[in-house]
Amino acid sequence: MQFLYGNRKTIRNVIRIFLALLTAHILLWYGEPEGFFEIIVEDGFVAQFIVNALALLVLFWITNVMLHHGRPRISQFRTDKKLWAMFLLKGLLIPVMLAILFGAAYYTFLDVAFSLTNYTKVVLPIVVAALFVVLGLECCFLALQGIHVLLRALRIRQEY
């Protein structure tokens, strides 16, 4: 438990990087006739993969910053409707809007017409699934912090 708590930032970053790389690969592979690994040798894959992975990393980083901005200390934490609404707003709705803007910029960069209906049918569900994983990761680390605070309080109480 202490290992997880002490290395939570490193673990969080490694999972985010892995998730961004996997999601970028799935975005480029989905709907293509090539196989999951065969698409890597296609022309232009590496450049598009790097752009997608960087956009997803930026999206995950912005989500992290928004989720941690103004969050109360774990000892002052409460679970009311406003907190959950802000969690969903900061962790899901705003990042989805940013993902749509990133998608529009990406298609404009490639000189392809941007279709919001096609984007919401194909790309956005994959990005939202990745955002749900990021939100689940944040919830797990929030629970880990809560457990750490409770165990520390119990240990202090037992000493006195």
C-alpha positions as CSV (number, residue, x, y, z in Angstrom):
1,M,0.0,0.0,0.0
2,Q,2.8,2.4,0.9
3,F,4.5,1.6,-2.4
4,L,1.4,2.5,-4.4
5,Y,0.8,5.7,-2.4
6,G,4.5,6.8,-2.6
7,N,4.7,6.2,-6.4
8,R,1.2,7.3,-7.3
9,K,2.3,10.1,-9.7
10,T,4.7,7.8,-11.6
11,I,2.1,5.0,-11.8
12,R,-0.5,7.5,-13.0
13,N,1.8,8.9,-15.7
14,V,2.8,5.5,-16.9
15,I,-0.8,4.4,-17.2
16,R,-1.7,7.6,-19.0
17,I,1.1,7.2,-21.5
18,F,0.3,3.6,-22.2
19,L,-3.4,4.5,-22.6
20,A,-2.6,7.4,-24.9
21,L,-0.4,5.1,-27.1
22,L,-3.0,2.3,-27.2
23,T,-5.9,4.7,-27.9
24,A,-3.9,6.4,-30.7
25,H,-3.2,3.1,-32.3
26,I,-6.9,2.0,-32.0
27,L,-8.0,5.3,-33.5
28,L,-5.8,4.7,-36.5
29,W,-6.6,1.0,-36.8
30,Y,-10.3,1.0,-36.4
31,G,-12.2,0.4,-39.6
32,E,-9.1,-0.3,-41.7
33,P,-8.7,-3.5,-43.6
34,E,-5.2,-4.1,-42.2
35,G,-4.7,-6.0,-39.0
36,F,-3.9,-4.4,-35.6
37,F,-0.1,-4.8,-36.0
38,E,0.0,-4.7,-39.8
39,I,-1.2,-1.1,-40.0
40,I,2.1,0.0,-38.5
41,V,4.0,-0.4,-41.8
42,E,1.5,1.7,-43.7
43,D,2.7,5.0,-45.1
44,G,2.0,8.0,-42.8
45,F,1.1,5.8,-39.8
46,V,4.0,7.0,-37.6
47,A,3.3,10.7,-38.2
48,Q,-0.4,10.3,-37.5
49,F,0.3,8.1,-34.5
50,I,2.6,10.7,-33.0
51,V,0.0,13.5,-33.5
52,N,-2.8,11.4,-32.1
53,A,-0.7,10.2,-29.1
54,L,0.4,13.8,-28.3
55,A,-3.1,15.1,-28.6
56,L,-4.4,12.4,-26.2
57,L,-1.6,13.0,-23.7
58,V,-2.4,16.7,-23.7
59,L,-6.1,15.9,-23.3
60,F,-5.3,13.6,-20.3
61,W,-3.0,16.2,-18.8
62,I,-5.6,18.9,-19.1
63,T,-8.2,16.5,-17.5
64,N,-5.7,15.9,-14.7
65,V,-5.1,19.6,-14.1
66,M,-8.9,20.3,-14.1
67,L,-9.7,17.5,-11.7
68,H,-7.1,18.5,-9.2
69,H,-7.8,22.3,-9.4
70,G,-9.8,23.3,-6.4
71,R,-10.2,19.8,-5.0
72,P,-10.5,19.8,-1.3
73,R,-8.0,18.0,0.9
74,I,-8.9,14.4,1.5
75,S,-9.5,15.1,5.2
76,Q,-12.1,17.7,4.2
77,F,-13.6,15.6,1.4
78,R,-17.3,15.3,1.2
79,T,-19.5,13.5,-1.3
80,D,-22.3,15.9,-2.3
81,K,-24.0,16.4,-5.6
82,K,-22.0,19.5,-6.5
83,L,-18.7,17.6,-6.1
84,W,-19.9,14.8,-8.4
85,A,-21.3,17.3,-10.9
86,M,-18.0,19.2,-11.0
87,F,-16.1,15.8,-11.3
88,L,-18.1,14.9,-14.4
89,L,-17.9,18.4,-15.8
90,K,-14.2,18.6,-15.4
91,G,-13.4,15.0,-16.1
92,L,-15.8,14.2,-18.9
93,L,-17.8,17.0,-20.5
94,I,-15.0,19.6,-20.9
95,P,-12.5,17.0,-22.2
96,V,-15.1,15.7,-24.7
97,M,-15.5,19.2,-26.0
98,L,-11.7,19.6,-26.2
99,A,-11.5,16.2,-28.0
100,I,-14.0,17.5,-30.6
101,L,-11.8,20.7,-31.1
102,F,-8.7,18.5,-31.3
103,G,-10.4,16.4,-33.9
104,A,-11.5,19.4,-36.0
105,A,-8.0,20.8,-35.9
106,Y,-6.5,17.3,-36.8
107,Y,-8.8,16.9,-39.8
108,T,-8.1,20.5,-40.9
109,F,-4.4,19.8,-40.6
110,L,-4.8,16.8,-42.9
111,D,-7.0,18.8,-45.3
112,V,-10.0,16.5,-44.8
113,A,-13.5,17.7,-44.3
114,F,-14.5,17.5,-40.7
115,S,-17.9,15.8,-40.1
116,L,-19.2,16.0,-36.6
117,T,-21.6,13.1,-37.1
118,N,-18.9,10.7,-38.4
119,Y,-16.5,11.9,-35.6
120,T,-19.1,11.2,-32.9
121,K,-19.8,7.7,-34.4
122,V,-16.3,6.5,-34.8
123,V,-13.6,8.5,-33.0
124,L,-15.4,10.1,-30.0
125,P,-16.6,6.8,-28.4
126,I,-13.0,5.5,-28.4
127,V,-11.8,8.8,-26.8
128,V,-14.7,8.7,-24.3
129,A,-13.8,5.2,-23.3
130,A,-10.2,6.3,-22.7
131,L,-11.5,9.2,-20.6
132,F,-13.5,6.8,-18.5
133,V,-10.4,4.8,-17.8
134,V,-8.6,8.0,-16.8
135,L,-11.5,8.9,-14.5
136,G,-11.5,5.4,-13.0
137,L,-7.8,5.8,-12.4
138,E,-8.4,9.1,-10.6
139,C,-11.2,7.5,-8.5
140,C,-8.8,4.7,-7.5
141,F,-6.1,7.1,-6.5
142,L,-8.6,9.2,-4.6
143,A,-9.7,6.1,-2.7
144,L,-6.1,5.2,-2.1
145,Q,-5.4,8.6,-0.6
146,G,-8.5,8.2,1.6
147,I,-7.3,4.8,2.9
148,H,-3.9,6.3,3.5
149,V,-5.4,9.2,5.6
150,L,-7.6,6.8,7.5
151,L,-4.8,4.4,8.3
152,R,-2.6,7.3,9.4
153,A,-5.3,8.7,11.7
154,L,-5.8,5.2,13.1
155,R,-2.1,4.8,13.8
156,I,-2.0,8.2,15.5
157,R,-5.0,7.4,17.6
158,Q,-3.5,4.1,18.7
159,E,-0.2,5.8,19.7
160,Y,-2.0,8.2,22.1
